Amino acid sequence: MKVTMKWRRALPGAVMLLMVGAPCVTAQTSNDAGMPWEAARTAMLKKFDGLPHAAQHVDPFKIVDNIFYVGLETVASYLIPTSDGLILVDATYADTADLVIDNVRKLGQDPAKIKYILVTHGHADHFGGAGRIKELTGARVGMALAEWDSVARLQGRSPADPSNGIRLARDLVIKDADMLMVGDTQLWFYVIGGHTPGSMVTEIHAVAGGRQFRTVLGPTFELSSGTTAASIRSVERLKELGPWDALLPSHPYLAPTPVPVTARQAFGLEPLPPNPTKQLPFVGAQRVNAYLDQIRAAMQARVRE
């Protein structure tokens, strides 16, 4: 397996990219006020409020030829098959790691071939399952330095807290503009901050119908306490890195709809109620740019409050 991590200064302009009492979900939505996804996120979290994370189980599905969804209703996990193993983007909660592994199997893939677990940021709904999946597969775990520090603090401060998962030893430290090649698949990483200091997105050439599309995986736009200015900068940088043919967020509910959005609806596998022709802004450069502009405007309005 040939894998390289190296500095990548700039993208060519024409590059194409694509598109236990079990812990429970808690509906915490105060930071969503005025955000485009407020209604969808509030409704989705209310639906699962007080239920164990396993209640969010979703059967896996294909998004495009080389990206599959293996996550939950409210937390994404993406599987990327390559000619030399599998890549997983985000691991969901500690107590749903086995659901992710089962979803990999349901796709006809061997979880033992997972070579990398890439963590978008250091919140337990994204890194919690990484230790268990690493234990089962021997995969390497990668995230930005600030997120490694955050995970170390969380797991060190509360080692008995099951939500933090199996303790992770620091492994791959991903820097802004690093590149990873696994077999025939090349990924680029951008540490854009915002939601957390080291929040990271991944660029991939997604393949559909024999064509390649410029896609960004894993952005998280939700505001954390005191992060509005940093979040605005992260959205601006993400737009500057575009245009993107598709945006696949770290949470399916990050959608401007007045109703709960299932993972399958968010990625176009099922129609949106009540209007089956309505399209979410995750596909198409114009729609993605318009959505980023909408998010930025909502965040700027928060700053002026």
C-alpha positions in Angstrom: 0.0 0.0 0.0 1.4 3.3 -1.0 0.4 6.1 1.3 1.8 9.6 1.4 1.1 12.5 3.6 2.6 15.7 2.2 2.0 19.4 1.9 -0.1 20.5 -1.0 0.2 24.2 -1.7 -2.6 24.7 -4.2 -5.2 23.0 -6.3 -5.1 23.3 -10.0 -7.9 25.5 -11.1 -9.5 22.8 -13.2 -9.3 20.0 -10.7 -12.6 18.2 -10.4 -14.0 16.9 -7.0 -17.6 15.7 -6.0 -19.9 16.0 -5.2 -24.5 0.3 30.0 -27.6 2.5 30.3 -27.0 3.5 26.8 -26.2 7.2 26.3 -29.1 9.1 24.8 -29.6 11.8 22.3 -30.3 15.2 23.9 -32.1 18.0 22.0 -29.8 20.9 22.5 -30.6 23.6 20.0 -30.0 27.0 21.5 -27.1 27.7 19.2 -29.2 27.0 16.1 -31.4 30.0 16.4 -31.6 31.8 13.1 -29.5 29.2 11.3 -30.7 27.7 8.0 -30.9 24.2 9.5 -32.7 25.3 12.7 -36.0 23.7 12.0 -34.6 20.4 10.6 -32.1 19.9 13.4 -34.5 20.8 16.1 -37.2 18.4 14.8 -34.7 15.6 14.2 -33.1 15.8 17.7 -36.6 16.0 19.2 -37.5 12.8 17.4 -34.7 11.0 19.1 -34.6 12.9 22.4 -34.1 10.5 25.3 -33.7 7.5 23.1 -30.5 5.4 22.9 -28.1 6.2 20.1 -28.9 2.8 18.5 -32.4 4.1 17.8 -30.8 6.2 15.0 -29.7 3.1 13.0 -29.8 3.5 9.2 -29.2 0.7 6.7 -26.2 1.7 4.6 -26.6 3.1 1.1 -24.6 4.3 -1.9 -24.3 8.0 -2.5 -22.0 7.8 -5.5 -19.8 5.0 -6.9 -17.0 5.6 -4.4 -18.8 7.0 -1.4 -21.2 5.1 0.8 -23.2 6.1 3.9 -22.7 3.9 6.9 -23.6 6.4 9.7 -26.7 7.3 11.7 -29.8 9.4 11.2 -28.2 12.4 12.9 -24.4 11.7 12.6 -22.7 10.9 9.3 -20.0 8.3 8.6 -18.8 7.8 5.1 -17.1 4.8 3.7 -14.7 5.2 0.8 -13.6 2.0 -1.0 -10.2 2.1 -2.7 -8.1 -0.4 -4.7 -6.0 -0.9 -1.5 -8.5 -0.9 1.4 -11.2 1.2 2.9 -11.3 4.7 4.4 -13.8 5.7 7.0 -14.7 9.4 7.6 -16.0 9.7 11.2 -16.8 6.9 13.6 -20.0 8.1 15.3 -20.6 7.5 19.0 -18.7 5.0 21.1 -21.9 2.9 21.5 -22.7 2.8 17.8 -19.3 1.8 16.5 -20.5 -1.8 16.0 -23.5 -0.5 14.0 -21.0 1.2 11.6 -19.0 -2.0 11.3 -22.2 -3.9 10.6 -23.1 -1.4 7.9 -19.8 -1.9 6.3 -20.5 -5.7 6.2 -24.0 -5.1 4.8 -22.3 -3.4 1.8 -20.4 -6.5 1.1 -17.1 -5.0 2.4 -14.7 -6.5 4.9 -14.3 -4.2 7.9 -10.8 -5.7 8.4 -9.8 -3.8 5.3 -10.5 -0.4 6.9 -7.0 1.3 6.7 -7.9 4.8 8.0 -10.4 6.4 10.3 -10.4 10.1 9.6 -12.1 12.2 12.3 -13.5 15.6 11.3 -13.4 17.0 14.8 -13.0 16.1 18.5 -16.6 15.7 19.6 -17.7 12.4 20.9 -20.3 11.8 18.3 -17.5 11.8 15.7 -14.5 10.3 17.5 -16.2 8.1 20.1 -16.4 5.0 18.0 -12.9 5.3 16.6 -11.2 3.3 19.4 -13.6 0.4 19.0 -13.2 0.4 15.2 -9.4 0.6 15.5 -9.5 -2.3 18.0 -11.4 -4.4 15.5 -9.5 -3.4 12.3 -6.1 -2.1 13.3 -6.9 1.0 11.2 -4.9 4.2 11.7 -6.7 7.2 13.1 -6.1 10.7 11.8 -7.3 14.2 12.8 -5.9 17.7 13.2 -3.5 18.5 16.1 -6.0 20.7 18.0 -8.5 17.8 17.9 -6.0 15.3 19.1 -5.4 17.6 22.0 -9.1 18.0 22.7 -9.7 14.2 22.6 -6.8 13.6 24.9 -8.3 16.1 27.4 -11.7 14.5 27.2 -10.5 11.0 27.5 -7.9 11.9 30.2 -10.3 13.9 32.3 -13.1 11.4 32.3 -11.6 8.0 31.5 -14.6 6.2 32.9 -17.1 8.1 30.7 -18.3 5.5 28.1 -19.3 8.3 25.7 -15.6 9.1 25.1 -14.9 5.5 23.9 -11.8 3.5 24.0 -8.8 5.7 24.7 -6.9 6.7 21.6 -3.2 6.9 21.3 -2.1 9.9 19.1 -1.6 8.7 15.6 -1.8 10.6 12.3 -1.7 14.4 12.9 -3.2 15.9 9.8 -2.2 19.4 8.8 -3.9 21.9 6.5 -3.5 21.0 2.8 -2.1 17.5 3.6 -2.8 14.8 1.0 -3.4 11.1 1.5 -3.2 8.5 -1.2 -4.5 5.0 -0.7 -4.4 2.8 -3.8 -6.2 4.6 -6.6 -7.8 7.3 -4.3 -6.4 10.6 -3.4 -7.8 12.8 -0.6 -6.9 16.4 0.4 -7.5 17.9 3.9 -8.2 21.4 5.0 -8.3 22.5 8.6 -10.9 25.2 8.5 -11.7 25.5 12.2 -14.9 27.2 13.2 -17.1 24.5 14.9 -13.9 23.5 16.8 -10.4 24.9 16.5 -9.2 22.0 14.3 -12.3 21.1 12.4 -11.3 19.4 9.2 -12.9 18.8 5.8 -11.9 16.3 3.1 -11.8 16.8 -0.6 -12.3 13.8 -2.9 -12.9 13.1 -6.6 -16.3 11.5 -6.3 -17.3 9.3 -9.2 -20.8 9.0 -10.7 -21.8 7.8 -14.1 -18.2 7.6 -15.3 -17.6 11.3 -14.4 -15.7 12.9 -11.6 -17.1 15.6 -9.3 -15.4 17.9 -6.8 -16.8 17.0 -3.4 -16.1 18.2 0.1 -16.8 15.7 3.0 -17.5 16.5 6.6 -18.1 20.2 7.1 -19.8 21.0 10.4 -21.4 24.4 10.5 -23.1 24.3 13.9 -22.1 27.1 16.2 -20.4 26.2 19.5 -20.3 28.7 22.3 -18.1 31.7 21.4 -17.2 30.4 18.0 -19.3 32.7 15.7 -16.4 34.8 14.3 -14.3 31.7 13.7 -17.3 29.9 12.1 -17.8 32.8 9.7 -14.1 32.5 8.7 -14.4 28.8 8.2 -17.4 29.2 5.9 -15.6 31.9 3.9 -12.6 29.6 3.5 -14.7 26.7 2.5 -16.2 28.8 -0.3 -12.8 30.1 -1.3 -11.6 26.5 -1.7 -14.5 25.8 -4.1 -16.4 25.8 -6.2 -17.7 22.4 -5.0 -19.9 20.2 -7.1 -21.2 18.5 -3.9 -21.1 19.0 -0.1 -21.6 16.0 2.2 -22.0 17.4 5.7 -21.0 15.7 9.0 -24.7 15.7 10.0 -27.5 15.0 7.6 -29.8 17.4 9.3 -27.7 20.5 8.3 -30.4 21.3 5.7 -32.7 24.3 5.3 -36.0 22.5 5.6 -39.0 22.9 7.9 -39.3 19.2 8.6 -37.0 16.4 9.9 -34.7 15.1 7.2 -33.7 11.5 7.2 -30.2 10.5 6.1 -31.6 9.0 2.9 -33.7 12.1 2.1 -30.7 14.4 2.7 -28.7 12.5 0.1 -31.5 12.2 -2.5 -32.3 8.5 -2.0 -35.9 9.4 -0.9 -38.1 12.4 -1.7 -38.5 15.2 0.8 -41.9 15.7 2.3 -44.2 17.3 1.4 -42.7 18.5 -1.9 -41.0 15.6 -3.8 -39.4 18.0 -6.3 -37.6 20.1 -3.7 -33.8 19.6 -3.7 -31.4 20.2 -0.8 -28.4 22.4 -1.4 -25.8 19.7 -1.2 -25.4 19.1 -5.0 -24.5 21.6 -7.7 -21.9 24.4 -7.4 -24.5 27.2 -7.5 -26.7 25.6 -4.8 -23.6 24.8 -2.6 -22.4 28.4 -3.0 -25.8 29.8 -2.2 -26.1 27.7 0.9 -22.7 28.8 2.1 -23.7 32.4 1.6 -26.9 31.8 3.5 -25.0 30.3 6.4 -22.5 33.2 6.4 -25.3 35.7 6.4 -27.1 34.0 9.3 -23.9 33.9 11.3 -23.1 37.6 10.6 -26.6 38.4 11.9 -25.8 36.6 15.1 -22.7 38.8 15.5 -24.7 41.9 15.2 -27.2 40.9 17.8 
